[in-house]
Amino acid sequence: MIKKGFLGSKKNLLDKKELKNLYPNNPHIAFEEGKTIITTVTLNPAVDHYVKTSGFKIDGINRVKKTAVYPGGNGVNISLMLSLMGADVFATGFVGGSEGRFIVERLQKAKVTTGFVHINNVTRNNYFILDETNPSQTLIDEEGPDIKSYELDYFRKVYHRVLGRSRFVILAGSLPQEVPSSIYEELIGIAHERGVKTVLTTVEKNIPANIEPYILKPDLRARAELEGVPLENNRVRKDVACNLVQKGAGIAILTFDYINFIVSTPDGCFEVIAPPVRIRSKLRTGDAFIAGMVFALYKGKSVQDSIIMGAAASAASSTHIWGLIETKEEIEQYLGGIKVNPV
């Protein structure tokens, strides 16, 4: 059933107000004629609720010291950071309910152009428990809403429409319910047909077997394993990372401690080491790395310089309790301290 106020049929999922937010007629941002953009796809965004406590006890009473609420989901995080760095960003995916409106409003406030499909369901909520006394970060992660087939079809139209202006497409995060795991393979294939470079960061089960993105970063947060190989020590990790390019990905990125990375490229495999920082959060460091790296490539920098930019953004993200970079300058202060060593 279509919600009251939506236009005529299932083919039109957005009401008149939301239709104005579709690229390129966003009322907040207008891209310059001929300018290329970075598109982010977040199919399963979330509203992230952060709870800071001290001495967290399971099956006990815990006093909250501080709370915060932010838009979330890997692609949303990347969108916010890219815009902060100065990129022209278009964000799309699925949102629903007041949670979805919150995400769109915050993105637009950050000068990100939005073209989300508004679904007849509710965007999920995630909960992060941050313990300062016994440093730990616990995530309670909702699955996400059911996506109907006609909603997915409408998203495909939005995606096709924006590719004509896109230089990079970043596909990031988990999938909501009823969206097939083959969707990333489909979206990468469409982008490649249009000559658009793709970046993919997601869990292994959603990584396509038959088509490769330009940049691949498997999400290993829940399970430090890839292709059935436990990544139990540094030697195995380096072997797995350096072999990913041989399997087809142009650039492959693995991280094991959130701020140091192994990056495999057609020109070699490199260990990327960040300068010593006081790590206050590991929540968004991987997203920061992708944002920094893609931004540098978008600006015409070399792969090597782009790796350094990604690592500097990751280091900057780790110094904030919520993992959110506040200025481009704080990224730049770490550029000189990044070490890139051949493996």
N, C-alpha and C positions, 0 to 999 in steps of 0.2 A: 504494500500500500504506500502511495506517495503522501508525504506529509502535506498538510494544508499550507498553501502559499507557494508550493512548487509549481513549475510550469507544466502544463497539460499532460505529459506522458512520461513513461519511464525513460524515454530517450533524452529528456531534458531534466537532469537531476538538480539543477541549481535554480534558485529563485532569482528575480531580477537584480537584487542587490549583489548576490554572489557572482552572477554572470559578469558583472563589471570587474571582478577580480581576476578574470581569466586573461592570460597573456594575449595581446600586448596592451590591454586597456586598463591595467591596474591604476586606480585613482591616485595612489601614493607615489608610484615610480613609473617613469616612462623611459625606455631605453632609447639611446641615440640611434638614429638611422644608420644601419650598416655595422653596428657594434655587435660583436659576438658575446655570448653569455655563458655562464656555467649553470647547468640545470641539475638540481638534486631531486632524487625520488625517494620519498619515505613512505612506504606502503603501510607501515604500522607504527605511526608516531605515538607519543605518549605525553601525558602531563606528569612530570617528575616531581615527587614530593620528597624533600630532604629533611631528615630529622637528626639533629646533632645531640648526642647524649654523652654521658661519662660513666664508664663502668657498666656497659650494657649487660643485663642478666636475662638469660632465657628462663621462662617460667617464673619471672619475678616482676617487681614494680620498677619501672625506669622513668626517671625524671628527664623531661625534654629541656635542653638548654637553648636551642634555637631551631627554627624551621624556615624553610624557603620553598617556593614553588616556581618551576621553570618549564618551558616547553622542552620536550625531549624526543628521543629517537635519533639514531645515528645521523640520518640525513638532515634532520632539523638542526642538530648540533653543528654539523659541518656548514650548513647554510649560514648560521649566525656568525661563525668564525670567518668564513670567506667574505661576508659583507663587511665585517669589522676591518679586514685587511684591505678592502677597497675594490673587491670584485663585484661585477653585476651578476646577481644571482636570481634564478627563478626556481621556486620550490613547489613541488607538486606531490601528490599522493592521495591519501584518504583521511578525512577528518569528519567528526560527527559530534553533535551536541554542544553543550557549553564548553566542554574541554577542547573540542576542535576549534571553536571560535577563539578561545584563549590563545591557542597555538598560532593561528593565523594573525591575530592582532599583534602578538609579540614579534612575529617575523616581520610584519609590515612596519612596525615601529622601528625595527632594526634595519630598515631600508631593503628588505628582501621582497621581491615581487612574488606573489603567491597565485597559484592556480590549482588549488586542491579540489577534489571531488567531494562534495558534502554528502555523506551517506545517511541512510535512515537507521542509524545505530549510534553508539557512543564511543568516542576515542578512549583508549585504555588509560589507566593510571599505574604508575610505577612508584615504589617506595624505597628510599635509600636510608638505611640506618647507619650513621657515622659515629663511631665510638672513639673519643679522643684519648681516654685513659689507656685502653688496650687497643691500640690502633687497628681498626678493622672497618670494612665497608660492606654492609650486607644489603643485597638487592632482593626485593620482592617484586616479581615481574609478572604482570598480567598478560594473558595470551593475546588479547586484542579482539576486535569485533568480527562478526560475520560480514563478509563482503558478498553482495549479490552479483550475479553474472552481468546484469545490466549496468551496475555501478562500475564493474571492471571494464566493460566495453566503453563506457564514457571516459574512463581514465585513459584508455588507449587512444582515444581521439585527441585528448589534451596532449598526450605524449607525442603523437605524430605532429601536432601543430607546432610545438615548441622546438622540435629538432632543427628546423630550418635556421634558427638563430643560435643554436648551441655549438660550442666548441668542445666542451666536455659534458658528459652525463655521469653523475655519481649516483649509483644505486646502492642504498645502504640500509642495513638492518634486517630485522626479522620480518616474517610475513604474517598478515592477519589470517584468521580462519577463512576457509573456503577459497583462498587464493592458491592456485597450484604452484608447486615448487619449481615448475618449469618456467615461471613468469620471467625470471631474470635472464634465462637463456633467450626467451622471446624478445625482451627489451634490448638486450645487447645486440642481437641479430639485426633488429630494426635500425639501431643507431649505426652499426657498421655499414649497412646499406646506404646510409646517408652521409657516410664519411665522418662521423662524430666519434671521438675517442671516449671509451667507457672506463669507469672505475667501479669496482665491486668490493664491498665489505659486508660479509654475512657469514653465518655458520656454514659448516662444510656441506650439510645436506642440501643447501640451496645453491651451491656453486655448480654451474653447468659443466657437464662432461664433454660436450661437443663443440663449444665455442668459448673463446678466451677473451676476457676484457684486456684493455691496455694496462691497467693496474689492478692487481688482485691483493686484497688483504683479508685472509681468513680470520674470522672472529673466534679466538681460542679462549675466551674468558670463562666459559662454562666447562670446557673440556680441552685440556692440553694434549690433543691428539689430532693427527692428520693422516688420512688414508690408512687408518688402522695402526699407525706407528705412534706409540707414546713418546711425547717429546720430553723425556725425563732428564736429559743432560745437554750441556751446551754443544757437544760434538754432534749428537743426533739432530739437534735443532738446526745447526748450520747446514748439515747435509740435506735435510728436508727443504729448508729455505732455498738453498742454492740449486736444488733440482727442480723447483717449481717452474722456473723459466724454461727449462728443457722440455717441460710438458706443454708449453705453448704461451703462457702469460708473458707479456712484454716486460712488466716489472712486478715482482712479487715482494710483499712485505710481511714479515713475521715479528711479533714482539712477545716477550716472555716476562718482562718486569715493568712494562708499561711506558718507560721512557727511553729504553735502549732497544734498538731494532736491528734486524738482519734484512738487508734489501738486496734482492737479486735482480740484475739487469742483463740485457744482451751483452753489455761490455764488461761484466764481471759481477762478483758477489761481494757485498761489503757489510762490515759490522759498524753500526752507527752508535756512537757512545755520547751521551749527553753530559754536560758539565755537572758537578755536584750541586744539587738543589735540595731545599727542604720540601720533601714531597708531602703535600697536604691532601691530595686527592688523586686517584687513579681513574676516575670515572670517565673522563672525556679525552684522555691523552691520545688514544688511537685515532679518534675523530680529528683531533687537532693536527696530528701528523698528516693525515690525508688532506685536510684543508690547507695546511702550509705548503705541502708538496704540489698540489694541483694549482694553487694560486701562483706559485713560482713558474710552473710550466705554462700557465695561462699568460703570464707576462713575458714569455719567451726565454726563460732561463734554461740552462742545461740540466740534464738529469741529476748530475752531481750537486749542483747548487740547489736544486729542488729538494733533494734528500736532506740537505743541511737545513733548509727552511722548514721542512716538515718536523725535523727533530727539535728545532728551536721552538716551534709552536707547541710541540708536545711538552717540552720542559716548562714553558710558560704556563700551560694549562695545569700542570701538576702542582704548581705553587698556590693554587686557589682552592679553598675548601669545597666549592661547588664545581670546580673544574672549568670555570668560564673565564676565558681571556678577556681582559678589559680594554686593552689598547694594542695597536700594532707595534708601538715602540717597545713594549715589554717582550715581544718576540725577538725584535732586532737585537736586544741586549745579549741574547744567548748565541747569536750566529757565530761569533768568533770562538766559542768554546766547544763547538761540535767537532768530534773526531770521526772521520770516515776511513776505516782501515780495510784493505783487501782481506778477504777470508782465504 
